[in-house]
Amino acid sequence: MATDIKDTVHAVEAVAVMRLLPARPRLLALGEPTHGEDLLLDVRNDFFRQLVEQEGYRTIAIESDCLMGLIVDDYVTSGTGTLDEVMERGFSHGFGRSAANRALVHWMRDHNATRPASERVRFAGFDGPLEITAAASPRQALTALHDHLSAQVPADLLPCAADTLDRLLGADDRWTEPAAMLDPARSVGQSADARQLRLYADDLVTLLDSQTPHLVQATSREDWDRARLYGRTATGLLRYHHWMADTAPNRMTRMVSLRDQMMADNLLALADRGPTLVHAHNGHLQRHKSSMRMWDQPPVEWWSAGAIVSARLGERYAFLATALGTIRHQGVDTPPPDTLEGLLYALPETPCLIDAPRLATTLAATPPATRVSPYFGYAPLDPAQLAGHDGIVFVRDIPQT
C-alpha cells in the first residue's frame, strides 16, 4: 500500500500540477483546511509565483472582501498607497495581519514594477463584504454604481437620485448590527427601505447592462468591470440582508448559500478577464456539497463557490485541496494511521502534491477512515470526496508558535 501511495506523489511545482490536468484551467484553485497558518500561505505563495512565471496566470484571488481588494489591486498594479496602508485597509477577516499575505503583496508589487500593463499580476478579493458576525451596509457598492452611471448616462434613465439612495440607506450601523446574525428581528433587511433599495439596485444593474456598448467606449473595460463588481455586490448584500431578517428554519442555509453564490459570481467574472489563481478554505472551493455546524444549530449544507463554478466551467476549473498532518498548538496531533491524513503522514516528502483521482483508485478496496478534529477551526478531508479533487497538497506539520 505504501508503495502504491508513493506512486501518486509529486513535488508541489507548476509543471507537476499541469501534468495532472487535462488542460490549463481558467481558474486554478488551492484550498486550505484551516485559516491563520502562515506556513500554508508560504506554500501557496511559492506555488502561485511559479504559476505566474511559468504558466501565464495574471490574477491572484483570495477569500477576502471584494471591495477591499480593490485597494490591494491599485497598489500592486500602480503603487497607489503604502504597503502598511494596504495591509490594514485591503483585507477582511483579519488576513491583513498575516506576514505571508504581506509577502505576497510585496512580491506582486515588485513583480509589476517594471512590467507593462499586459504582464502585470492583478489582485482580487472574491468574498462578499461579509464577516461571520455581520454583513456590510450596501452603501459603498450601491452609491459607487450610481455614481458611475450618473457620470455617463442621461439623468432621466436613472431609476432614482443619489439623495434618494442616501435616505433609504440611512445610518450604516443599522445594517451592520452584530446581533442580527442570531436575531432576525434586529435586521433591517426586510424593511420597506430595504425592499425599495433592492428594486433600485436591480434597475441600476439592468441599466448598466443595457448601456454596456456606450460605457465601455466612453470609459474603459476596466471601469465597466469595476461597475459590474459594484452591481453584483450591492444586489448580493441586499439579498443577504433580506435573509438575515427572515425567520424561516432554513435561514442560515440561505445565508451561507448566498455568500458562496457571491463568491462564484466574482470568480466567474475573473475567469472572463483571464487565467486566475484562487485561494480560500477547502469548503468554499470543493466540488461536493459543503457542510458546517454553527453554534448549537443543526449542520447546514450548501453548494460551494467551487461546485457552482465547476458546473459552469467544467475542465476549465481545477481544485487542489490542502491536507494537514498536525497543528499541535491547536491540539491537532499525529493523525491515526488508518485515516487519509495518517496515510499521507507516513510519506517522507513535505510539502508534496498527490494525484487525488489516482489515490482514490488505489484506496478503493480499503477506504481510509475519516479523521475527527478536536479543533473546530480545522476540517479534515473527507476520503469519500477524493475522486472529486484534482490533487491534494499535503503539509506534514505546522510548527509550534
N, C-alpha and C positions, 0 to 999 in steps of 0.2 A: 504493500500500500504506500509506504513512504517513497519508494522509488517512483511509483506512478504519479504521486503528487508532485515530486520534483520535476517531472517531465512537463508540468504545466507552468513552471516558474520562469520569469524573465526579469531583467533589470527594469527599473522604472525609468524608461527612456522613451523619447518621442518615437524613435524608429520601431521599438518593440510594440508600442501601442498600435501604430499604424498597421503592423503585420497582423494584429488580431482582428482588424476591422475590414469589412468588405470594400469600403471606400472611405475617403476622408470625410468625416461628418461635418455638417454645417455648425452643429452645436456639439461640443465635446465636454461632457460634464464629469467632474470629480467630486464625489461626496465625502462627507466626514461623519463618523458615528457620534461625535460629541463636539461641542463648541469650546473655545477658550484654551486650546492646547497649541502653543506656537510651534511645537515640533511638527505637527501635522501641516501647519501652514508653511513651514520651511520646505517640507517635501513638495507641497503644492507650488511654491514659488519657483523652485528649481525645475520642476516638470513643466510648468507653464512657460518659463523662459525658453526652454528647448523647443516647445511647440511654436512659439512666436518666431524664433530664429530659424528653425528648420522646416516648419510646415506652413508658415504664412498666416497664422491666426493674428487677427488685428483688433480684437476686443477681449477684455477680461471682465467678466461679470460675476459679482459675488452677492451673497444673501444679505443685502443691506438696502436701506431706503433709496428708492429710485430717484427721488428728487434731491436728496443729499448727495447722491452720487454724481450729480452734475457739477458740484463743486470740485470733486476729485478729478473729473474728466477735464475741466477747464485748466486745472493745474498741470496735469501730466501732458496735455497737448499744447498748452501755450504759456505755462509758467505763471498763471494768474494766482496771486496769493502766496503764502509761505507754506512750507511743509507742516509746521506746527498748527497753523490755522486749518489746514485741510484735514489733518487727523482729528482735530477737535470738532469740526463742523460738517465733515463729509461722510461720516459713518453713523449708522444706527446700532442699536443693541450693544453698545459699548465696544464695538470692534475697532474703533479708532485708537484704543489703548494698547492694541497688540503690536509688539515690536516687529512681528513678521509682516503684518499688514503695512506697517510703516516702511519696512524694507521693500515691499512690493511697489508701493507708490514711488519711493525714491528711485528704484530701478526703472520704472516706467518713464519717469521724467528724464532721467539720464539717457535712456534709450531713444527718446523722442527728440532730444535737444538739437541734434544735428541732422535730423532726417526730414525729408519733405513730407507734406501732409498725407500723401498717399501711403507712406510707410510707417506712420505713427500708430502706436498702440493706444486704443481708446479704453476708458474705464467706464463701467456701468454698475450701479446697484440695480437689482431686478426685483427686490421685495417691495411691497407697498409701504407707505408711511405708517407702519403698524408695529407696536410693541406688544408684549404678552399681556400687559395690563391696560392698554389703552390704544386708541386709534387717533390719528391726527385730524385736525379740522380740514375740511376740503378747501379752505380759503386759498392757500397758496396755488394749488393746481387750477382751481376754477377761475380765479382772477387772472392768472397768467394766461390761460386760454382766452379769456375775454379780451385781455389787453392785446394779444397777438392778432385776434380777428378785428378788433376795433381799429387797429392801425392800418388795416389793409382792405377792408370791405366797407361798403356804404352803411351808414348807421341804421338805415331802415331795414337792413337784412338781419340785424342783431335781434335776438329774442327779448333782450332786456338791457337796461343801462347798468353801468358799473355800480352806481349807488344803490340800485335795487338788490344786486347780489350782496353788497355790503350789509344792507339792512336785514336781509333774510339770514345771512350767516351769523350775525350778532357776535357776541364775545366768543373767542376761541375756546375758553375754558369750559364752556358748556358742551363742546364736542369732545374734549379730552378728559372728561370726568372719569377718574380711575374706577370709581365704584360701579360704573355702568357695566363693566365686564361681568360682574356677578349679579347685578340687579338691573334688569331691563327697564324698570321704572325710572332709573336715573339717566337713561339715554335720551338724547334729543332726536334720534334717528327716524322716528315715525311722527314727528310733529308736523303741523301744517307747513311750517317754513321749510323743513327738510323735504317734504313731498314736492313743494314748488321748485326747490333747488334741483331735484332730480329731473324734473321736466326741462328746466332751463339748461342743465348740463347736457341732456340728450340733444336738445336743439342746437347747442353750440357745437357739439361733436358732429352732428349732421351737417351743419354749415361748413365746418372745417373740411369735411369730406367732399362736399359738393363744390367747394371753391379750390380744390387741390390744384388744378392747372394754373390758375391765377396766382395762388400763394407760392407755389414752387418757383414760378417765373419772377414774381415781384420781390421775393426774399431769397430763400435758398432751400435746397433739400434739407440741409441741417436744421434750419429754423422750423421747417414743416415737421420733421421728425420729432423735434422737441415739443412742438404744439400737440402732436398726437400723443406724446407721453403725458402731457398735462391733461388731455382729454380722458385717456384711459384711467389715470389716477383719480381724477375728480369723480368720474362715474363709479369707479370701483370703491372709493371711500364712501360715497353716498349709499351704495348697496350694503356695504359692510355695516355702516351705522344703522341702516334700516333693520338689519337682522339682529344687531346688538340690542335693539329696543323691543324685539319680539319675545313672546313668552312661550312659543311652541317648544315641545320636547326636543326637537332636532335643531334648536337654535345654535348650539355650539358646532354641530356638524356643518350647518350652513356657513358659519363664520370662517372655520378653517378651510372649507372648500373654496370660499370666495378669495381667501388670501392666496391659495395656490393657483386659482384661476388668474388673479392679477399677475402673479409671477410668470405663469405660462404666456400670457399676452405680451409681457415685456420681453421674454425670451424669443418669442416668435418674431417680434419687431426687430430685435437684434440680429436674428438669423437672416432676415430680409436684407439687413445692411451689409452683412459679411460674416466670414467664419469667426465663431465666438467660442471662447473657453469659459466654463461656468463652474463656480464653486459654491456649495451650500451643504446643508445637512443631507445625509443619505435619504432621509424621509421625504425630502422635497424633490428629489431627483430620480428616485427609483421608478420602475415601470409598473410595479404592483401597487395595489391599494396601500395607503399608509394608515396607521392607527396610532392612537395616543390616549392615555388616561390623564385627565386633568382634574386636579383637586379630588373630591370624593365622588365625581360623576362617573357613570359607565364609560368605557372606552368609546371614542368616536373614530369613524373610518371615513376616508375621503380619497379621491384620486389626486395624486400629487401633480405638481407642475411638470415633472419629468414624464409621468404617464400621459398627460394631456399632450405635451409636445411630441412625445414618441409616436402617439397615434396620428398626429398631423404630419410629422416629417419622415416617419419610417426609418430607413437606414441612414438618413441624414442626421439622426440623433444617436449619440453613443453615451453610455453611462458606465463609469468606473466607480464602484463603491470602495470606501476605505474601511478596513477592519483593523482592530487593535488587539494586542495581547494583554498588556497591563497598564493601568493608570493607578499606581499604588497610592498616590496621595489622595485619591478619591475612593480608596478601598476596593479597587478592582484588581485582584491578584491574578496569579498564573491561571489561565483557563483550564478547565478539566480536559483531559486528553481526548475524550470522546466527543467534544464539541468541534464545530468548524474552526473556531479560533484556536482551540487546542491542537488540532492537526497542523495548522499553519505555524503555530508557535514552535513546533519541532524543527522547522526549516532553519538552516543556518543563515540565510540571506535576510537582511532587513535594511531599508525597506525593499520590498520586492513586488513584482507585478504577476498576478495569477490569471491565467486563461480561464475565466469563470465557466463558460459553457463546457469546456473540456473537463474541468474539475468536477462539474455536476455529473458528467457521464462516468467519470472514474469512481465517484462515490455513490452511484445509483444503487448498487447492490447492498451497501451498508451505510445508509444515510446517517450523518452525524447528528448528535443531539443539539438542541437549541440552548445556547448559553443563557443563564439568568444573571442579570446585572444587579449588584447591590446598590448601585448608584443610579438615581433616576435620570441623570444627565447623559448617560451613555447607553446607546442602543446597539446591542449585538446584532450581527447579521442573521437573517432567517435562512437556514440551509435550503429550505424548500424553494427559495427565490433565486438560487444560484444561476440557473439557466437563463434568467431574465436580465442578468448583468453581462456587460461586455468584458469586464475584467474586475479584478479586486487588487487594490493596493494595500499590502499588509505591512503594518508597522508593529514591531515586536513589543517595545516598551516605551512608555512615556516616562522620562526620568523624574525622580523626586524633585519637588521645588522647595 
